[in-house]
Amino acid sequence: MNDMLKDLTGKRCSILNEDAEYLTGSADIACDVLAVDDEWIKVAFTDRQGRRVTRMERTDTLDRIELFS
């Protein structure tokens, strides 16, 4: 699965983890995938207050990813 995740670099998506939480905190906020390695995914998004947030999450905790075109 990591090969598929690595293909997400540079893409805009919504990511849900195994705790049923969106990495951005909301389904309405999409994130940009900055980097992926064997254990981590790094994403960036703009929160509701207009702040740019960068977050890292372990890849083994991901449950669902929705890509936006």
Phi and psi in degrees as a GROMACS rama.xvg file:
@    title "Ramachandran Plot"
@    xaxis  label "Phi"
@    yaxis  label "Psi"
@TYPE xy
-61.9284  -31.1651  ASN-2
-63.0859  -39.8521  ASP-3
-66.9893  -39.8727  MET-4
-64.8084  -39.9159  LEU-5
-62.1043  -29.7958  LYS-6
-68.5102  -13.6181  ASP-7
-78.5518  -13.7177  LEU-8
-55.8545  126.485  THR-9
90.0034  -3.39009  GLY-10
-96.2975  159.181  LYS-11
-104.218  130.601  ARG-12
-157.164  176.204  CYS-13
-121.738  130.193  SER-14
-123.82  128.914  ILE-15
-109.968  133.557  LEU-16
-95.4162  179.725  ASN-17
-67.4156  -15.2762  GLU-18
-90.3583  11.8735  ASP-19
61.2675  35.1246  ALA-20
-115.634  137.902  GLU-21
-77.567  141.352  TYR-22
-60.2308  -27.4679  LEU-23
-90.0787  -5.62666  THR-24
90.6032  -10.5249  GLY-25
-155.609  146.611  SER-26
-70.143  -19.3483  ALA-27
-81.8786  -10.5589  ASP-28
-110.043  117.439  ILE-29
-87.4691  157.162  ALA-30
-121.035  160.923  CYS-31
-106.439  127.08  ASP-32
-80.396  119.085  VAL-33
-91.8126  -39.5349  LEU-34
-161.513  154.122  ALA-35
-142.926  134.283  VAL-36
-127.051  -163.269  ASP-37
-66.2014  -23.77  ASP-38
-121.511  -21.5463  GLU-39
-130.449  150.85  TRP-40
-122.05  134.947  ILE-41
-114.202  124.013  LYS-42
-127.963  158.503  VAL-43
-132.844  146.683  ALA-44
-155.236  164.325  PHE-45
-104.715  122.429  THR-46
-79.3435  178.867  ASP-47
-64.2188  -22.1025  ARG-48
-88.0785  0.8737  GLN-49
86.4449  8.79723  GLY-50
-85.7891  141.054  ARG-51
-86.0818  123.38  ARG-52
-117.82  134.941  VAL-53
-113.317  133.347  THR-54
-135.447  145.489  ARG-55
-119.395  141.426  MET-56
-139.502  145.688  GLU-57
-68.2096  137.53  ARG-58
-67.8324  -26.2472  THR-59
-75.4344  -5.22095  ASP-60
-98.7313  -1.30619  THR-61
-78.2556  139.874  LEU-62
-113.793  -44.0604  ASP-63
-148.672  142.023  ARG-64
-130.438  129.793  ILE-65
-115.318  124.219  GLU-66
-91.538  142.434  LEU-67
-112.191  141.284  PHE-68
